């Protein structure tokens, strides 16, 4: 629903504003009682709304919450209708495309169309229903996933006590913790922990990125409350045939584990998933609200896909991924290359494919020197050298398991079909490219992308270019997806839902270890907010759920070195939506981050977002002012810039430690001479969705003279209502807390 600030004139209606029904979920109580998309609700219980339009949403929510299932809510609706007749009779639906209809008629056909636009008052009674209970998971009563007692927590506690805000903040903490009393099967324990312990988000996020650098697969699975056991490394020092035997056994074992993961589903279930999975993800790419689907049979099919996904044994899928991921180890790749080279030389150094074999794991293809064009799918493909072109599955497991290792050459991976380049679709895929300046091009579901599967792409060297439209470059739905680039100045380009995006049951991680890199994600879907020139992206460290259906997953983007550029559209760069968690960490370099709305540490609707920049003189820019640390609607966010002289640009005024509707946001810039060209900081409120309060903590530490666009100032703590603290400290947070020094700075 959206606020309608203008209401068409209708006799008997006095309201000047109302609530517009944008769409209706399938089977909703309102839809069953006659409410239509486009209706404007102007009053309840026989009376129109009066007063401030911004208070209407809160009044409507309060009226609903005051009733119990089975009660009726009387609503007054202004409805705009168009009636079209043809030759004086109601027009058939095809008349709406009149020219097309007329061309189908005999030559000489004439028709007279008449359209009447009416606006009228409609009064309806909506019988409220209980929201279906999420099924499948009980969050542990005790979770201790990161240490407490952080300096920001101590500072917040001191300021809250000083302002006598203990009761409202304690109430806020209780509200956030209560969100997980009922949880769907894909709700992450870490998401619940963040809501219970919001001031531990920084410790949790920092530690997660440290672990991600060591073992991406284990850390991705940990976000999904699963463990991936260590596996024996693949043996080295083998002959070519023994290497082949070992790889065949590895892929066959991955397939066995994959089959075990789906053992609870029948053959008919698997066929249904195969037939409907792409339909669901295509619909999600068009509009993230899956339940707002006018095609009721399609929505019913999608609901069944969601239900079947809950029956997959994901730890077995992750074990299958571990089995294949062993082939990524640099020492193993080097040894395998030597064995393949010895076989190639023994065969007279042939160009192109020199071995094709059917194995227990599927087709094996081995290629030597020269430029090869690989068009046939394979379970195992080894390519020794040459600037090769791949237009087949490229190590993607589509209902099975597959492995591709390319040892050298400037290669081109190009796909006109989805599910390629290491993707996992109802299966497990692994692509390893050991050297060369490579180019990856795909439409969707590629370059580290998984749905009901696991996907692993490792590029070990070279200046590489990754391009995909959607669902790529580490994108996971019900599974894990990893993209690891070990070196080089790389380019990542996408349009939507890419570059470390975790959807329900999914954890996706993109790790770039070296080079001056460029990340770009926007250009497919114009924003639903209606801003000209602005797009939605849901990318670059984003966790997003199916709102009202299934909780979001985790998206982790780690760039470990270089002067990098991140350019994203709405919902990008470290944030979450609907019980999802998105995290972005840049560990070094002078970086530039450009967003538009909900960027650079954001969260909305029971979610969490974390952003950390560890070094460098950085620039943060946004096309809109909803960025750089904000939490909206029962959410938690933490933004941290550890060092450097940083500049913060943008428009609007809901950024840099902003909260609303029962949320907590911590913004920390811990050192440097910084410039804040947005105003204000630490905004808190409104809170009319739920009542209660929010908590905003903005901290600039270090003591250097900073530049502010608004009323904030150096060496002062400015207090904002409901409840915000904009703190410019003379030293560190630890020093500010010691002996209550911060309390003397409160203005």
Order of alpha helices (4+ residues) and beta strands (2+ residues): beta-beta-alpha-beta-beta-alpha-beta-beta-alpha-beta-beta-alpha-alpha-beta-alpha-alpha-alpha-alpha-alpha-alpha-alpha-alpha-beta-beta-beta-beta-beta-beta-beta-beta-beta-beta-beta-beta-beta-beta-beta-beta-beta-beta-beta-beta-beta-beta-beta-beta-beta-beta-beta-beta-beta-beta-beta-beta-beta-beta-beta-beta-beta-beta-beta-beta-beta-alpha
